[in-house]
């Protein structure tokens, strides 16, 4: 999740502007210092004052607000073994969390993530969402959310907020899915309030690949500030991180690698176009090219995926050719993305990560053929996040918002 730069100066009481705004900024500064401590590090108020460049009196007052809001808790620590008086340390409250949710073509998912970004619990439920209305899908997701809320209460956890990721372009302010071709949704308003009625903060709506990119960002080296995340499911999504920030573009299309045209005279795509990368390297496209039939429901697709891996492991055609063709097309798309966005790191998630050993040779050869001058700079990585990536990214982003603006829970 996003953290204010450590070199940023804290607001002071002598700074110009509204006193309330100064206190809001200082609350965020203090909470950021606490959140940024190491896993086994317990910062005292004196430590926080030194790191935040605020006075001890100010820190004590701000910490009192954060304690009252339940965002942090006190924990005793010893500085010198068993000698001396123990100081009181402060940590993020482990009993506060955020719920992340995802709707994809053939499953719904929800999970709880603590304020430090750790996934506490999750559930993935297979479901044929492509053949359901939005209201039916939301009703099913609402039931899943209620189960997790009940589990959270039983464990003494309080859910502060939530976020939902969907495989399509979204208008977050209006909670509208502008276009999700693989779900069959267009300009679909979502009643997200019912998913988490007791949320303390504003519910957020994300594109699935963007949410996954945000989750992946927390796993990257701190120097890795620019990368493209490519999500492979039934469709293909992309999330672009530039200078450590998500870049979606004014209309939300940035990074959408799945609808880059690879074969101008190719097959029709669910987006209404023709010859998109998704028609060659999407999950359904690979399964069809491997002569494994068409999707009937979620269970049938899982059986076909299992059959695909069996065929690949035994070196059977046409499965090998189908995946090699997908890798070749991915190489072409990656070459274009590297030139357009000036990124050298591309991270693959979803079925691309699972198919790495069969995809990579064809993809690297294609990249070398179509972009020999930059192919040597390419870092092609696979994400370990699996199906939890989008829900974790949505939750971590909401938790990051809370850490940057804790005043919304104070008072």
N, C-alpha and C positions, 0 to 999 in steps of 0.2 A: 504494500500500500504506500501511498505517497507520504513522504515525511519532509517537513521543512528543512532546508539546508542547514547543516550544523554551524556554518559560518554566519548565518543570518543573525543580525542583532535583535535582541528583544526590544519590544516597545517599552518606553519608560514613562513615568508619570509626568515628566516634563515635556514629552513629545506633544506637538500640536495636534488638535483634533478632539473629538468627543471622548470624554473620560471613559464612558461605557465601552467604546470601541477599543481603547487602550487595554482595558481589563479583559475584554474578549481575546485580544491578541496575546496577552500574557497568560491567560488560562491555557490557550492552545500551546504556547511555548513550554509551559511547565509540564503539560501532559505529554508533549512530544519528547521531552527529556526523559521522562519516566518510561515511556514506551520504547525509547531507543536504547535503554540499558540492556546489557547482556542477559541471557536466560537465567544465569545464577547470580546476577548482580542486583543488590538491593540499595538503592540510593536514599540517603537521608535528606532532610530538608536543607542542610548545609551544602551537601553535594549538589542538589538541584539549584540552589542559589548561585553557586560558583559556575555551573555549566550554563545556566540561563542568563547570567549577568544581571539578575534581579537581586534586590535586597532580601535579607533573611525574613524581615517582617512581611514583605510582599509575598514571598513564597509561602509563608505560613498561612496567610489569609487565602491565597489561591488554592493551596492544598486542602484547606478546610472546605472550600466549595466543591472540589473534586471528590472529597470523601463523602460529603453530604449527597452528592449526585450518584454515588455508588460506582464511579468510574475507576477509582483506585482504592486500595486497602493498605492498611499498615501491617508490617511484619517485623518482628524483632530480629536484629542481627548483632553479632559481635565483631568488632574491628580487629582485635589482637588476641585471637584464640579465646581463652576463657578469662583474660585479664581485662580489667576496666569495666566501665559501665556500658551496657549494650545500647547502641543507638537504634532508633526506630526507622526501618526502611519502608519504602513505598513501591508498590508494584501495581500493574493493571489488574483490575478486579477479574479473577478467573471465572466468576459467576455471571459475568455479563457477556452476551454473545449477539451475533447477527445471523439471520437466516438467509441463505442463498438458495435460489430455485432455478430450474431450467425446464423449458419445454423444447423437446426435439421431435423429429419426425416419428420416431417409434418408441419414445420413452418420456417419462416425466421424472424429475429428481428434485430432492430438497436436502439441505444439510445445515448444520449449525457450525459456525466458525467463531472462535473467541476473538477478543479485541487485538490480540497479537497475530492473528491470521491463521491459527491452528484449526484444522478440521476436527471437530469433536465427534460428530455423528452424521451419517447421511443414509439416504435410502433412494434407490433407483428402481422405478417401477415400469416394466415394459408396457407400452400402450400404443395402439395404432392411431396416433393423433392426426395423420394425414387424411383419415376418413371420418373425422369428427369435427363438429362445429367448435368455434372458439369457446363458447359458453360451456360446452360439455368438457372440454379439456381443462378449463379453469375450475370447474366443479370438482374434477378428479384431483387436480393439484391442490385445491382447497382442503380436500379430505386428507391428503398426504401431509399438508402443512399442519393441520390440526393434530395429527398423530405425533409429529415432531414437537409441537408446542406442548402437548401433554407430557411427552418424555422429558422435555426441558424443565417443566414445572416439577416433575417427580425428582429430578436431580438438583433442584434448587437453582436452576439457571433462569435468568431474565433475558428475554429477547428484546433488544433495543430497536431493531430496524430490520429491513429486508430488501432484497433485490431479486429481480427475475431476468433471466437471459432467454432469448428466443432466436431461432435461426433466420433472421431477416432484418431488413432496415426498420428502424424504429424512430418515433418521435417521443422522446422521454418525457417532455413537458406535458404532453397530452395523453400519455400512456396508450399510444397508438402504434400498431404494427403496420407500417406503410406497405411493405411487401415481403411476404414469406412464401415464395413459390412452392417450396416442397411441402408446406402445410396447406397450401391453397388459400392463404389469407391475403387480403389486400385491403388497406385502410380499415383495419379491424381495431376498434377501441376495446381495451381490456379493463375490466372492473377489478383492478388489483387490490383495492382496499379490503375486499373480503378475504384475501389470502392471509393477511396479517393485521386483523382489526385493532390490536392493542399496541401497534408499533409506536415508539416514542419519537421517531423521526420520519421524514418523508421517504416513502417507498420509491425505489429506483428501477428503471427498465433499461436493459442492455441488449445489444446485439451479442449473440452467442460467441462469435469469434473474438470480438473486442473484450468480452469478459474473460475468455480463456487467455488472451494476451496479457491482461492485467494480472492474472494468477501466475502466468509463466514469468512475468517480470520479477516477482519476488524471489524466484529461484535463480535468476541470472546473476552473474558477477556484477559488482557495483560499477565497474568500468564499461559494462555492456549496456550502453544507453540507446542503441538503435537496433531494432530487429523487426522482422516480419513473422507473425505467427500464422501458420496455415492449418486450418481445422478441417479434417476430413471425416465426414459422416455420409449420409445419403447425399447431401450437398457439400459444397466446399466453401468455407468462409475464410476471411483473412482479417487479422488485427495488426495494425501498424503502430509500433512504438518508436517515436522520434525524440531524441534528447530526453529520454526517460519519461515521456508523456505520451498518452494515447492520442493518436492523430486519426480522426475519422473523416475529416473534410466537412465542408458546409452542408452537404447532403447525406453524409454518412457512407459514401461509396469507397473511400480510400482503403486500400488493402484488400478489396474484394477480388481475390485472385480467381475464384471459381467462375467468374463471368468474363474473364479475359478470353478473347476469341483466339483459338488455336487452329481450328480448321474451318475457314470461311464457308466452305460448301458442306460442312458436317451436319450432324444430327440436330434436330430441334431441341432446344433447352427449355426447362420449366419456366425460365425467366421471360420467354417469348422470343429470345434471340436464337442464333444458330451457331453451332461449332464451338461453344464455350468449353473451357477446361473441364467443367463438371460433367459434360457429356462423354468424356473419355476417362477421367480419373475419379469421378464420384463413385461412391460405394456401389450404387445400383448399376452404373455403367460398367464397372469392373466385373460384377457378378454376371451381368448379361453377356458380356464379351467372353466370359469363361463358360458359357452355356449352362449356367446354373439357374435359369428361369427368371421370372419376374416376381416382384414383391406382392404377396397376398396379405400378410399381416406381420406383426413384429416377430412372432415365433417362427414363421417360415423364413424370414430373413436371417434370423440367428442360425437356423439350420443350414442355410445356403452359405453363410460366412464360414461355418465350421467345415463344410464341404470344400470351400475354396482353399482353406489352409491345409486340409488333407491333400488336395491335389498339388499344391505348391511344394509341400514337404516330400511328396513322392515324385516330383519332377514331371507332372502330367500336363500335357497340352489339352485344351487351349488356355488353361489357367496361367501358365508361365507367360504366354504371349500377351494376355490381357493386362497383367501387371506390368510387364515390360513396356507396353504401349502407354500405360498410365504414367510410368516413370519418365518416358521420353517427353510426353506432353508437359509434365511437371517441370522438367528441365527447361523447356522453352519458356514457360510462364515465369519461372524463377529468374531466368536470364533477363527478361523484360522488367521484372520487379526490381532487380538489383540496379539496373540502369536508371529506371524512373525515380526510385526513392533513394538511391545512393546508400543502400544497406548491403552489408556483406554477410550478415547472420540471418538465417531463415530457420525457424523452429517448426517442426511438423507435429501435429497432434492427431488424435482420433485414429482412424484405420491406417493413416499414413505411417504413424509410429509403429503400429503392429506389423505392417508389411515392409518395414525398413530393409531387411536383408534381401528382399526380391526387388524392391523399388530402386534402391540406391544406385546399383551399377548402371542401369539405363538412364536414370536422372543425371548422374554425374557425367556420363558420356554425352548426353544431349546438351547439358550446360556447357561443356567444353566445346562442342561443335558450334553452338550458336552464340557463345560469348567467350571466346578463347582468351581475350585480354583481361577478363575479370574473373574467370572461372577459378583461378588459383587463389583468389581472395575469399572465395565462398566458404562459409562455415554452415554446414547443413546438420542440424541437431534434431533430436527427437525428444518430445516432452514426456515426462513420466506421469503427468496428471491424469491421463485416462478420461473416463466419463465424468469425473468430478471437476474438471477444469473450469467449466463455465459457472457452475454454482459457487465454487470457491472464489473465483474472480469477482463475481457480483457481490458476494458477502464481504470480501476483503476491501472492495472499493467503498462500500457503505461504512465499514468500520473505519477506513481511512478518513472518510468525511467527518465521522464523529470525533476522531482524534484531532482533526484540523479545526473543528468548530464545536468544542465541548460546551460552549455557553448555551446551546439549544437544550441541554439537559440540566443546566444549573439554574437555580432560582425557584 
